[in-house]
């Protein structure tokens, strides 16, 4: 069985100090699955300085927009670049 894939995808953290080149990424994977895998592989911080858990979102640099966790990799284009940004929970704690 052949699975459709995105042959090349580059991911960086927001500082661009860490990056990964992915190849043959299944088009039916969710962006959320890719983000979770990248956060672990790139060893990005799981908590902010105050000890609160961080969530990450992906931004397509080629499309200039945030990607929803429920979107599929098929929303990306060949040789796209995504940046992983920690989500800010404005007004989250009292």
ROSE-443013 format. One record per residue: x, y, z of N, C-alpha, C in turn; residue number from 0; residue in three letters. Coordinates in steps of 0.1 Angstrom, whole numbers, padded with zeros to 4 digits. Example, Ala and Ser with C-alpha at 12.3 -4.5 7.8 and 13.67 -1.06 7.14 Angstrom:
! residues 2
n.c1; n.c2; n.c3; ca.c1; ca.c2; ca.c3; c.c1; c.c2; c.c3; i; aa
0132; -0057; 0078; 0123; -0045; 0078; 0132; -0033; 0078; 0; ALA
0128; -0022; 0071; 0137; -0011; 0071; 0129; 0000; 0079; 1; SER
END
This chain:
! residues 94
n.c1; n.c2; n.c3; ca.c1; ca.c2; ca.c3; c.c1; c.c2; c.c3; i; aa
0008; -0012; 0000; 0000; 0000; 0000; 0009; 0013; 0000; 0; UNK
0007; 0021; -0009; 0015; 0034; -0010; 0007; 0045; -0003; 1; UNK
0014; 0052; 0005; 0008; 0063; 0012; 0013; 0076; 0006; 2; UNK
0004; 0085; 0003; 0008; 0098; -0003; 0017; 0106; 0008; 3; UNK
0027; 0112; 0003; 0036; 0119; 0013; 0040; 0132; 0007; 4; UNK
0044; 0141; 0017; 0051; 0153; 0014; 0066; 0150; 0015; 5; UNK
0073; 0152; 0004; 0087; 0147; 0003; 0096; 0155; 0011; 6; UNK
0094; 0168; 0013; 0103; 0177; 0020; 0096; 0188; 0028; 7; UNK
0099; 0188; 0041; 0093; 0198; 0050; 0104; 0202; 0060; 8; UNK
0106; 0215; 0062; 0116; 0220; 0072; 0108; 0226; 0083; 9; UNK
0113; 0224; 0095; 0107; 0229; 0107; 0117; 0236; 0116; 10; UNK
0114; 0248; 0122; 0123; 0255; 0130; 0115; 0259; 0143; 11; UNK
0123; 0262; 0154; 0117; 0268; 0165; 0116; 0283; 0162; 12; UNK
0109; 0290; 0171; 0107; 0305; 0169; 0120; 0312; 0168; 13; UNK
0130; 0308; 0175; 0143; 0315; 0175; 0152; 0311; 0164; 14; UNK
0148; 0301; 0156; 0155; 0295; 0145; 0169; 0289; 0149; 15; UNK
0170; 0286; 0162; 0183; 0280; 0167; 0182; 0265; 0165; 16; UNK
0170; 0259; 0165; 0168; 0245; 0163; 0160; 0243; 0150; 17; UNK
0164; 0233; 0143; 0156; 0230; 0130; 0157; 0215; 0127; 18; UNK
0148; 0211; 0119; 0148; 0197; 0115; 0143; 0197; 0100; 19; UNK
0148; 0188; 0093; 0144; 0186; 0079; 0136; 0172; 0079; 20; UNK
0123; 0173; 0075; 0115; 0160; 0075; 0114; 0156; 0060; 21; UNK
0113; 0143; 0058; 0111; 0138; 0045; 0100; 0127; 0045; 22; UNK
0093; 0126; 0034; 0082; 0116; 0033; 0072; 0116; 0044; 23; UNK
0067; 0127; 0047; 0057; 0129; 0058; 0043; 0126; 0052; 24; UNK
0036; 0116; 0058; 0023; 0112; 0053; 0013; 0124; 0053; 25; UNK
0006; 0125; 0042; -0003; 0137; 0040; -0015; 0136; 0049; 26; UNK
-0019; 0124; 0054; -0031; 0123; 0062; -0028; 0125; 0077; 27; UNK
-0015; 0128; 0081; -0012; 0131; 0095; -0018; 0145; 0098; 28; UNK
-0021; 0147; 0111; -0026; 0160; 0115; -0014; 0169; 0118; 29; UNK
-0016; 0182; 0117; -0006; 0192; 0121; -0002; 0190; 0135; 30; UNK
-0012; 0187; 0144; -0010; 0185; 0158; -0001; 0173; 0160; 31; UNK
-0002; 0162; 0153; 0007; 0151; 0154; 0021; 0154; 0150; 32; UNK
0022; 0162; 0140; 0036; 0167; 0136; 0042; 0176; 0146; 33; UNK
0034; 0185; 0151; 0039; 0195; 0161; 0044; 0187; 0174; 34; UNK
0036; 0178; 0179; 0039; 0170; 0191; 0052; 0162; 0189; 35; UNK
0054; 0156; 0177; 0066; 0149; 0174; 0078; 0158; 0173; 36; UNK
0076; 0170; 0167; 0087; 0179; 0165; 0092; 0185; 0179; 37; UNK
0082; 0188; 0187; 0085; 0194; 0200; 0094; 0184; 0208; 38; UNK
0090; 0171; 0208; 0099; 0161; 0215; 0112; 0159; 0208; 39; UNK
0112; 0158; 0195; 0125; 0156; 0187; 0135; 0167; 0188; 40; UNK
0129; 0179; 0188; 0138; 0191; 0189; 0141; 0195; 0203; 41; UNK
0135; 0188; 0213; 0137; 0190; 0227; 0134; 0205; 0231; 42; UNK
0122; 0209; 0226; 0118; 0223; 0230; 0112; 0223; 0244; 43; UNK
0113; 0234; 0251; 0108; 0235; 0265; 0094; 0231; 0266; 44; UNK
0091; 0224; 0276; 0077; 0219; 0279; 0070; 0229; 0289; 45; UNK
0078; 0237; 0296; 0072; 0246; 0306; 0078; 0260; 0304; 46; UNK
0070; 0271; 0307; 0076; 0284; 0307; 0084; 0287; 0320; 47; UNK
0089; 0299; 0321; 0097; 0302; 0333; 0090; 0301; 0346; 48; UNK
0076; 0303; 0345; 0068; 0302; 0358; 0064; 0288; 0360; 49; UNK
0068; 0278; 0352; 0064; 0265; 0354; 0051; 0260; 0348; 50; UNK
0045; 0269; 0340; 0032; 0265; 0334; 0035; 0257; 0321; 51; UNK
0027; 0247; 0318; 0029; 0240; 0306; 0028; 0248; 0293; 52; UNK
0036; 0246; 0284; 0036; 0252; 0271; 0029; 0244; 0260; 53; UNK
0021; 0250; 0252; 0015; 0243; 0240; 0022; 0250; 0229; 54; UNK
0024; 0243; 0218; 0030; 0249; 0206; 0020; 0248; 0194; 55; UNK
0021; 0258; 0186; 0014; 0259; 0173; 0023; 0260; 0162; 56; UNK
0019; 0256; 0150; 0027; 0257; 0138; 0023; 0269; 0130; 57; UNK
0032; 0275; 0123; 0029; 0286; 0114; 0036; 0282; 0101; 58; UNK
0029; 0283; 0090; 0035; 0281; 0077; 0041; 0293; 0072; 59; UNK
0054; 0293; 0070; 0061; 0305; 0066; 0058; 0308; 0051; 60; UNK
0056; 0298; 0043; 0053; 0300; 0029; 0039; 0306; 0027; 61; UNK
0029; 0302; 0036; 0015; 0306; 0034; 0013; 0318; 0043; 62; UNK
0022; 0321; 0053; 0020; 0333; 0062; 0008; 0332; 0071; 63; UNK
0006; 0320; 0076; -0006; 0318; 0085; -0003; 0307; 0095; 64; UNK
-0011; 0308; 0106; -0011; 0297; 0116; -0018; 0285; 0111; 65; UNK
-0013; 0274; 0114; -0019; 0261; 0111; -0027; 0256; 0123; 66; UNK
-0039; 0251; 0120; -0047; 0245; 0131; -0042; 0231; 0133; 67; UNK
-0043; 0226; 0146; -0038; 0213; 0149; -0046; 0202; 0142; 68; UNK
-0059; 0205; 0139; -0067; 0195; 0132; -0065; 0195; 0117; 69; UNK
-0058; 0205; 0111; -0055; 0204; 0097; -0046; 0193; 0094; 70; UNK
-0046; 0189; 0081; -0037; 0178; 0077; -0025; 0183; 0070; 71; UNK
-0015; 0175; 0070; -0002; 0178; 0063; -0005; 0181; 0048; 72; UNK
-0015; 0176; 0043; -0019; 0179; 0029; -0021; 0194; 0026; 73; UNK
-0024; 0202; 0037; -0025; 0216; 0036; -0012; 0223; 0032; 74; UNK
-0001; 0216; 0034; 0012; 0222; 0032; 0017; 0219; 0018; 75; UNK
0026; 0227; 0013; 0032; 0225; 0000; 0046; 0219; 0001; 76; UNK
0050; 0213; -0010; 0064; 0208; -0011; 0074; 0218; -0007; 77; UNK
0084; 0215; 0001; 0095; 0224; 0005; 0090; 0235; 0014; 78; UNK
0078; 0234; 0020; 0073; 0244; 0029; 0081; 0244; 0042; 79; UNK
0081; 0255; 0049; 0088; 0256; 0062; 0077; 0260; 0072; 80; UNK
0078; 0253; 0083; 0069; 0257; 0095; 0078; 0261; 0106; 81; UNK
0073; 0270; 0114; 0079; 0275; 0126; 0070; 0271; 0138; 82; UNK
0076; 0266; 0148; 0069; 0262; 0160; 0070; 0273; 0171; 83; UNK
0058; 0278; 0174; 0057; 0289; 0184; 0050; 0285; 0196; 84; UNK
0055; 0288; 0208; 0048; 0285; 0220; 0035; 0293; 0221; 85; UNK
0024; 0287; 0225; 0011; 0294; 0226; 0011; 0302; 0238; 86; UNK
0005; 0314; 0237; 0004; 0323; 0249; -0010; 0322; 0253; 87; UNK
-0012; 0319; 0266; -0026; 0318; 0272; -0029; 0331; 0279; 88; UNK
-0033; 0341; 0271; -0036; 0354; 0277; -0047; 0354; 0287; 89; UNK
-0043; 0359; 0299; -0053; 0359; 0310; -0057; 0346; 0315; 90; UNK
-0048; 0336; 0313; -0051; 0322; 0317; -0051; 0319; 0332; 91; UNK
-0043; 0327; 0340; -0042; 0323; 0354; -0047; 0335; 0363; 92; UNK
-0053; 0331; 0374; -0058; 0341; 0383; -0050; 0339; 0396; 93; UNK
END
